[in-house]
Amino acid sequence: MSASLADNSRGVLLMTASMAGFTFNDVFMKAASDEVPLMQALFLRGIVTTALIFAMAVAFRQLRFDLSRGDWGLIGLRTLAEIGAAYFFITALFNMPIANVTAILQVLPLTVTLAGALLLGETVGWRRMAAILIGLVGVMLIVRPGPDGFNTYALYALVAVIAITMRDVVTRKMTARVPSLTVALSAAAGIGLFGLVGTLTQPWAPMSPLAYGQLFAAALCIIVGYLASVMVMRVGEIGFIAPFRYTGLIWALLLGFFVFGEWPDWLTLTGAAIVVATGIFTYWRERQLALKMRRTSP
């Protein structure tokens, strides 16, 4: 009992650290956008991220090239989805309050569940389907597709959600032989190369030492986020730990206010609360079903 509690506690800390790492990465990238174009930022961050992940993959012996053609195809497809997610998310991030963009991304557990049902044939009962539909209403409150509150870049955030959903669905189809760091290395290198190609279409912007430091810090933070997100899958009960991914929204609200002086309006906060509540319900329902199957299995 105590061991399980200790594992869950470590899992909660790791999940919180993961969300903090990803959110601080977003803050540094947004701060750098004052003087660094998007493609240049993706390229420079990609150099550091790729180098660090490569070093970790070698150190942990997770760099493998003897994978099946099917797995390499899935890695390639996942990398394309990762590139799309990075482009659309960071474009939205550069042009919207960080809390608003992060709030839209909180719908991911719902969209992944829906995609699993539609594309992978996973069973989704009426309760979880109802939660998904209610969660989408919450997203509409955040995006507000009307003449008064609509922000065009909210569409970019929604496309990023679709790309990340596809990335996660593709990841589920990979065999257990595929090391996580090999997958991450492919994604980091793909995003870096995408940024490099993009820099060829625009003049190179001069950068201050502060901007270089911001991009380097962004790379370190996203590595922390990735490592913690991998480690959290290996401790505790995922049904207990997973809801703590919503701490990313708390980080975004606090950092958006103290760093950028941004605070969402009440409709955005209401929509975010609906999305978070339905996501937590989905996690809880999946945990209840898993426990039920465990009790009934021989």
C-alpha positions, 0 to 999 in steps of 0.5 A: 500500500505504502509503495503504491502511494509513494509511486503515485506521489512520484508520478504526480511530481513527474507529471507536474514537472513535465507540464512545467517543462513544456509550459516554460518552453512555451514562455521562452519561445513566446518571449523570443518571438519579439526578435526571432521569426518562427522558422529561425526559432524552430531551427535554432531550438531544433539544433540544441534539442536534437543534439541533447536527445541524441546524446541521451539516446546513445547514453541510454542505448535507445538509438536503434536503426534495426526496426521494421519497415512498418515501424519506420513508416509510423515514425515518419508519419508521427514526425510529420504530425509533430512538425505540423503540431509545432508549426501551428501551435507555435504560430498560435503561441506567437499571436495569442495569450499563452493561457488561451492557447494552452486551454485549447490544448487541454481538449487533447485527452478527449480528442485522443479518446475519440480518435481511438474509437474512430480509427483504432476501434477502441470502445467508448461508452456513452458517458465518455462520448457525452463528456467529449461533446461537452468538452468540445462545447468548452473549446467553443467558449474558448475559441468563440467562432463569432464576429466579436471574440474570434481570433484567427490564430485560434484556428491554428491552435485547433489544427495543432490539436488535430496534429497532436491527436494524430501523433498520439494515435500513430504512437499507439500503433508502434510496436514495443521494440521502438525506443521512445528516444529514437522516436523523439530524436526523429521528431526533434530532427524533423522539426529542426530541418523544417525550420532550416528549410523555412529560414531559406525563404526569409532573411536571417534576423539578427539576434541579441544574446538574450534571444539566444539564451531564450531559445537555449532555455526553451530547448532545455525546458522541452527536454525536461518536459519530454524526459519527465513525460517518459518517466511518469509512464513507468511509475504509479497508476496512470489513472491516478496521475494523468489528471495532473497533466492539467497543471499545465494550464495553471502554469500557463495562467500564472506565467502568462500573467506574471511574464506577459501581463495576460489574463483570460476573460471569464468566457475563456476561463469557463470554457477551460474549466469545462474542458478540464472537468470533462477530461478528468471525468474521462480519465476517471471513467477509463480507470473505473473500466480498467478496474472492472475488467481486472476484477472480472478477468480470470 
